[in-house]
């Protein structure tokens, strides 16, 4: 199972991916279907469910705020 941290733009998702990869967290930038999110069309960073805490901490430490985190 994996999660997706949802961002409003591709640019923010790419920035989040760079920050997470620098912390050795394997991620993939993905297009999020508008039916899966509360605010419509978005981009996200997909990652393994075992990395949830590390992802949240890394994003927070780098002043990156995801809209939401959804299960895939």
DSSP file (Angstrom, degrees, kcal/mol; ACC not computed):
  #  RESIDUE AA STRUCTURE BP1 BP2  ACC     N-H-->O    O-->H-N    N-H-->O    O-->H-N    TCO  KAPPA ALPHA  PHI   PSI    X-CA   Y-CA   Z-CA
    1    1 A X              0   0    0      0, 0.0    48,-1.9     0, 0.0     2,-0.3   0.000 360.0 360.0 360.0 150.0    0.0    0.0    0.0
    2    2 A X  E     -A   48   0A   0     46,-0.2    70,-2.9    47,-0.1     2,-0.3  -0.949 360.0-136.8-141.1 165.4    1.1    3.5   -0.6
    3    3 A X  E     -AB  47  71A   0     44,-2.6    44,-2.4    -2,-0.3     2,-0.4  -0.743   9.2-142.7-114.8 163.0    0.0    7.1    0.2
    4    4 A X  E     -AB  46  70A   0     66,-2.6    66,-2.5    -2,-0.3     2,-0.6  -0.988   5.9-149.5-128.8 123.3   -0.1   10.2   -1.9
    5    5 A X  E     -AB  45  69A   0     40,-2.4    40,-2.0    -2,-0.4     2,-0.4  -0.834  27.7-141.3 -86.8 120.1    0.7   13.7   -0.5
    6    6 A X  E     -AB  44  68A   0     62,-3.1    61,-3.4    -2,-0.6    62,-0.7  -0.687  21.9-178.0 -95.2 134.2   -1.4   16.0   -2.6
    7    7 A X  E     -A   43   0A   0     36,-3.8    36,-2.2    -2,-0.4    59,-0.1  -0.909  32.9-125.3-126.2 154.6   -0.2   19.5   -3.7
    8    8 A X  S    S+     0   0    0     -2,-0.3     2,-0.3    34,-0.2    36,-0.1   0.728  90.2  33.0 -73.8 -21.0   -2.1   22.1   -5.7
    9    9 A X  S  > S-     0   0    0     34,-0.1     4,-1.8     1,-0.1     5,-0.1  -0.931  73.2-123.9-136.0 157.9    0.6   22.4   -8.4
   10   10 A X  H  > S+     0   0    0     -2,-0.3     4,-2.7     1,-0.2     5,-0.2   0.884 111.7  59.2 -62.6 -39.4    3.1   20.3  -10.3
   11   11 A X  H  > S+     0   0    0      1,-0.2     4,-2.1     2,-0.2    -1,-0.2   0.913 106.8  45.4 -58.9 -45.3    5.9   22.7   -9.2
   12   12 A X  H  > S+     0   0    0      2,-0.2     4,-2.5     1,-0.2    -1,-0.2   0.882 111.9  52.0 -67.5 -37.7    5.2   22.1   -5.5
   13   13 A X  H  X S+     0   0    0     -4,-1.8     4,-2.3     2,-0.2    -2,-0.2   0.908 110.8  48.3 -64.2 -41.2    4.9   18.3   -6.0
   14   14 A X  H  X S+     0   0    0     -4,-2.7     4,-2.2     2,-0.2    -2,-0.2   0.891 111.0  50.2 -66.1 -39.6    8.3   18.4   -7.8
   15   15 A X  H  X S+     0   0    0     -4,-2.1     4,-2.2    -5,-0.2    -2,-0.2   0.924 110.9  49.3 -63.7 -44.2    9.9   20.5   -5.0
   16   16 A X  H  X S+     0   0    0     -4,-2.5     4,-2.6     1,-0.2     5,-0.2   0.902 109.2  53.0 -61.0 -41.2    8.5   18.1   -2.4
   17   17 A X  H  X S+     0   0    0     -4,-2.3     4,-2.7     1,-0.2    -1,-0.2   0.911 108.6  49.5 -61.7 -42.9    9.9   15.1   -4.4
   18   18 A X  H  X S+     0   0    0     -4,-2.2     4,-1.8     2,-0.2    -1,-0.2   0.922 112.4  47.6 -61.6 -44.4   13.4   16.7   -4.5
   19   19 A X  H  X S+     0   0    0     -4,-2.2     4,-0.7     2,-0.2    -2,-0.2   0.915 114.7  45.7 -64.2 -43.6   13.3   17.4   -0.7
   20   20 A X  H ><>S+     0   0    0     -4,-2.6     5,-2.1     1,-0.2     3,-0.9   0.898 110.6  52.3 -68.9 -40.5   12.2   13.8    0.1
   21   21 A X  H ><5S+     0   0    0     -4,-2.7     3,-1.9     1,-0.3    -1,-0.2   0.854 102.5  59.9 -63.7 -33.3   14.7   12.2   -2.3
   22   22 A X  H 3<5S+     0   0    0     -4,-1.8    -1,-0.3     1,-0.3    -2,-0.2   0.752 104.6  50.7 -64.3 -22.9   17.4   14.2   -0.6
   23   23 A X  T <<5S-     0   0    0     -3,-0.9    -1,-0.3    -4,-0.7    -2,-0.2   0.165 123.9-107.8 -97.4  15.5   16.3   12.4    2.6
   24   24 A X  T < 5S+     0   0    0     -3,-1.9     2,-0.6     1,-0.2    -3,-0.2   0.819  72.9 142.7  60.5  34.7   16.5    9.0    0.8
   25   25 A X      < -     0   0    0     -5,-2.1     2,-0.4    -8,-0.1    -1,-0.2  -0.935  50.7-131.7-104.4 117.1   12.8    8.6    0.7
   26   26 A X        +     0   0    0     -2,-0.6    22,-0.5    -3,-0.1     2,-0.3  -0.545  39.7 164.0 -72.0 123.4   11.7    7.0   -2.6
   27   27 A X        -     0   0    0     -2,-0.4     2,-0.4    20,-0.1    20,-0.2  -0.898  28.1-150.5-136.6 164.7    8.9    8.9   -4.1
   28   28 A X  E     -C   46   0A   0     18,-1.6    18,-3.3    -2,-0.3     2,-0.4  -0.991  20.2-129.4-138.5 128.3    7.1    9.3   -7.4
   29   29 A X  E     +C   45   0A   0     -2,-0.4     2,-0.3    16,-0.2    16,-0.2  -0.656  38.6 178.3 -77.0 128.2    5.4   12.4   -8.7
   30   30 A X  E     -C   44   0A   0     14,-2.6    14,-3.0    -2,-0.4     2,-0.5  -0.943  34.3-116.4-133.8 152.1    1.9   11.5   -9.9
   31   31 A X  E     -C   43   0A   0     -2,-0.3     2,-0.5    12,-0.2    12,-0.2  -0.762  34.3-141.1 -82.7 130.1   -1.2   13.2  -11.3
   32   32 A X  E     -C   42   0A   0     10,-2.3    10,-1.2    -2,-0.5     5,-0.1  -0.841  16.6-117.9-100.2 126.2   -4.1   12.9   -8.9
   33   33 A X    >   -     0   0    0     -2,-0.5     3,-2.1     1,-0.1     4,-0.5  -0.342  20.2-126.7 -60.1 136.3   -7.5   12.2  -10.3
   34   34 A X  G >  S+     0   0    0      1,-0.3     3,-0.6     2,-0.2     6,-0.5   0.729 107.9  61.5 -61.3 -22.7   -9.9   15.1   -9.5
   35   35 A X  G 3  S+     0   0    0      1,-0.2    -1,-0.3     4,-0.1    -2,-0.1   0.644  98.4  58.6 -77.7 -13.2  -12.4   12.6   -8.0
   36   36 A X  G <  S+     0   0    0     -3,-2.1     2,-0.3     4,-0.1    -1,-0.2   0.591 101.8  58.7 -91.3 -12.0   -9.9   11.5   -5.4
   37   37 A X  S X  S-     0   0    0     -3,-0.6     3,-0.5    -4,-0.5     4,-0.0  -0.766  76.6-127.0-120.4 163.5   -9.3   14.9   -3.8
   38   38 A X  T 3  S+     0   0    0     -2,-0.3    -1,-0.1     1,-0.2    -4,-0.0   0.731 107.7  42.1 -77.0 -23.1  -11.5   17.5   -2.0
   39   39 A X  T 3  S-     0   0    0      1,-0.4    -1,-0.2    -3,-0.0     2,-0.2   0.119 106.6-118.3-116.4  21.0  -10.4   20.3   -4.2
   40   40 A X  S <  S+     0   0    0     -3,-0.5    -1,-0.4    -6,-0.5    -4,-0.1  -0.469  75.2  26.4  84.4-152.5  -10.3   18.8   -7.7
   41   41 A X  S    S+     0   0    0     -2,-0.2     2,-0.3    -4,-0.0    -8,-0.1  -0.188  73.4 148.5 -56.8 130.5   -7.3   18.4  -10.0
   42   42 A X  E     - C   0  32A   0    -10,-1.2   -10,-2.3   -33,-0.0     2,-0.3  -0.917  40.4-121.3-152.2 174.3   -4.0   18.1   -8.2
   43   43 A X  E     -AC   7  31A   0    -36,-2.2   -36,-3.8    -2,-0.3     2,-0.3  -0.889  32.1-176.1-120.1 155.1   -0.5   16.7   -8.3
   44   44 A X  E     -AC   6  30A   0    -14,-3.0   -14,-2.6    -2,-0.3     2,-0.5  -0.898  29.5-121.4-146.2 174.4    1.0   14.5   -5.7
   45   45 A X  E     -AC   5  29A   0    -40,-2.0   -40,-2.4    -2,-0.3     2,-0.3  -0.980  29.7-151.9-121.9 114.7    4.0   12.6   -4.4
   46   46 A X  E     +AC   4  28A   0    -18,-3.3   -18,-1.6    -2,-0.5     2,-0.3  -0.668  23.6 162.7 -90.5 142.1    3.4    8.9   -3.9
   47   47 A X  E     -A    3   0A   0    -44,-2.4   -44,-2.6    -2,-0.3   -20,-0.1  -0.978  42.8 -80.9-154.2 161.4    5.4    6.9   -1.3
   48   48 A X  E >   -A    2   0A   0    -22,-0.5     3,-2.1    -2,-0.3   -46,-0.2  -0.346  39.3-121.5 -66.3 143.6    5.3    3.6    0.6
   49   49 A X  G >  S+     0   0    0    -48,-1.9     3,-1.3     1,-0.3     4,-0.2   0.756 109.5  66.2 -60.9 -24.6    3.0    3.6    3.7
   50   50 A X  G 3  S+     0   0    0    -49,-0.3    -1,-0.3     1,-0.2     4,-0.2   0.634  97.8  55.8 -71.2 -11.6    6.0    2.7    5.9
   51   51 A X  G <> S+     0   0    0     -3,-2.1     4,-2.7     1,-0.1    -1,-0.2   0.314  72.8 109.0-101.4   7.1    7.4    6.2    5.2
   52   52 A X  H <> S+     0   0    0     -3,-1.3     4,-2.5     1,-0.2     5,-0.2   0.909  80.5  44.1 -54.0 -51.7    4.4    8.2    6.3
   53   53 A X  H  > S+     0   0    0     -4,-0.2     4,-2.5     1,-0.2    -1,-0.2   0.920 114.9  49.2 -62.6 -44.1    5.9    9.7    9.4
   54   54 A X  H  > S+     0   0    0     -4,-0.2     4,-2.5     2,-0.2    -1,-0.2   0.883 111.1  50.2 -62.4 -39.6    9.2   10.5    7.7
   55   55 A X  H  X S+     0   0    0     -4,-2.7     4,-2.7     2,-0.2     5,-0.3   0.945 111.5  47.5 -64.3 -48.4    7.4   12.2    4.8
   56   56 A X  H  X S+     0   0    0     -4,-2.5     4,-2.3    -5,-0.2    -2,-0.2   0.918 114.7  46.0 -60.0 -44.2    5.3   14.4    7.1
   57   57 A X  H  X S+     0   0    0     -4,-2.5     4,-2.7    -5,-0.2    -1,-0.2   0.920 113.7  48.3 -66.0 -43.6    8.3   15.4    9.2
   58   58 A X  H  X S+     0   0    0     -4,-2.5     4,-1.0     2,-0.2    -2,-0.2   0.922 113.0  47.1 -64.8 -44.7   10.5   16.2    6.2
   59   59 A X  H ><>S+     0   0    0     -4,-2.7     5,-2.8     1,-0.2     3,-0.6   0.932 114.1  47.9 -62.3 -44.9    7.8   18.2    4.5
   60   60 A X  H ><5S+     0   0    0     -4,-2.3     3,-1.7    -5,-0.3    -2,-0.2   0.914 108.8  53.5 -62.0 -44.0    7.1   20.1    7.7
   61   61 A X  H 3<5S+     0   0    0     -4,-2.7    -1,-0.2     1,-0.3    -2,-0.2   0.717 111.9  46.8 -64.5 -20.5   10.8   20.8    8.3
   62   62 A X  T <<5S-     0   0    0     -4,-1.0    -1,-0.3    -3,-0.6    -2,-0.2   0.143 116.2-112.0-108.3  18.2   11.0   22.3    4.8
   63   63 A X  T < 5S+     0   0    0     -3,-1.7     2,-0.5     1,-0.2    -3,-0.2   0.830  70.3 140.7  55.9  38.1    7.9   24.4    5.1
   64   64 A X      < -     0   0    0     -5,-2.8     2,-0.6    -6,-0.1    -1,-0.2  -0.955  33.5-164.5-110.9 122.5    6.0   22.4    2.5
   65   65 A X        -     0   0    0     -2,-0.5     2,-0.2    -3,-0.1     3,-0.0  -0.921   6.3-150.6-112.8 118.6    2.3   21.9    3.3
   66   66 A X        -     0   0    0     -2,-0.6   -59,-0.2     1,-0.1     3,-0.1  -0.509  17.4-131.5 -78.7 153.9    0.4   19.2    1.5
   67   67 A X  S    S-     0   0    0    -61,-3.4     2,-0.3     1,-0.3   -60,-0.1   0.922  80.5 -33.6 -68.4 -44.1   -3.4   19.7    0.9
   68   68 A X  E     -B    6   0A   0    -62,-0.7   -62,-3.1   -64,-0.0     2,-0.5  -0.965  54.3-119.5-164.9 167.8   -4.1   16.2    2.2
   69   69 A X  E     -B    5   0A   0     -2,-0.3     2,-0.3   -64,-0.2   -64,-0.2  -0.993  32.9-172.5-121.6 125.3   -2.6   12.7    2.3
   70   70 A X  E     -B    4   0A   0    -66,-2.5   -66,-2.6    -2,-0.5     2,-0.3  -0.864  23.9-117.5-118.7 151.6   -4.7   10.0    0.6
   71   71 A X  E      B    3   0A   0     -2,-0.3   -68,-0.2   -68,-0.2    -2,-0.0  -0.643 360.0 360.0 -82.0 141.9   -4.4    6.2    0.5
   72   72 A X              0   0    0    -70,-2.9   -69,-0.1    -2,-0.3    -1,-0.1   0.412 360.0 360.0-102.2 360.0   -3.9    4.7   -2.9
